[in-house]
Amino acid sequence: MTAKTIDLNADLGESFGHYTMGNDSAMLDIVTSANVACGFHGGDPEVMAETFRIAREKGVSVGSHPGFPDLWGFGRRVMPFTPAQIERIVAYQMGAAQALATYSGHRMTYMKTHGALGNLTERDPAVAEAIVNAVKAVDPNLPIMAIALSHLERIGRERGLTVFSEIFADRAYTEDGHLVSRKEPGAVLHDADFAAARAVRMVQNGAIETISGKMLPTRIDTICVHGDNAESVEVARKVRSGFEAAGIALRALT
């Protein structure tokens, strides 16, 4: 059954100091939810406050986007933290995001893990459990945005949290429904027309489309377009217009 509404989210606020990442202003005109970096893989207090301010003015919902403390690797390298340490780095970043969102007159409406930390939640239940522990300790009423078919999606619901299931418009999927590693060719989709058409197919079918074209049924609440690629704005525009043409309305999750 075709979804009547869908949330379109993007990873934003990832600039740091003098280094600019992506075109946040343009993306915030397109998406309905913004996952804001919390200073570990990208972002800083100035960038975070400004991102929350603009999102509030444009009516875009915001969530914290914690990752590994890896500015050099942009949070896309696995770091050897224990599950207990992961709990604390997630809680720390959630607190920073909450403070600066409040400072900017906005409010946090969900949490989504970034990069390598998020990818671990697909295959490592201990990491997923640690993230759930952090959210329940900091704010048990705060929803989690979790990768569809991941351990985080399953464990979050089992432990009573609200979980929004996420798929990706600009990432390829393996035959078992996991994201293709960025180390592999074709992991990131750069063709805006292809990405948009595939996104519409996935939402209409309620399924993840693998590289071979196989459809794996899953719940879909939101779809992500990454904000750090050269094609990000064009992909986001095409995805949004594709949904609208298919009669699927764009609406924030909360």
Secondary structure, DSSP 8 states (H G I E B T S, - for coil): ---SEEEEEEEE---BTTB--S-HHHHTTT-SEEEEE-SSSS--HHHHHHHHHHHHHHT-EEEEE---S-TTTTT-S-----HHHHHHHHHHHHHHHHHHHHHTT--EEEE---HHHHHHHHH-HHHHHHHHHHHHHH-TTS-EEEETTSHHHHHHHHTT--EEEEEESSB-B-TTS-B--TTSTTSB---HHHHHHHHHHHHHHTEEE-TTS-EEE---SEEEEESSSTTHHHHHHHHHHHHHHTT-EE----
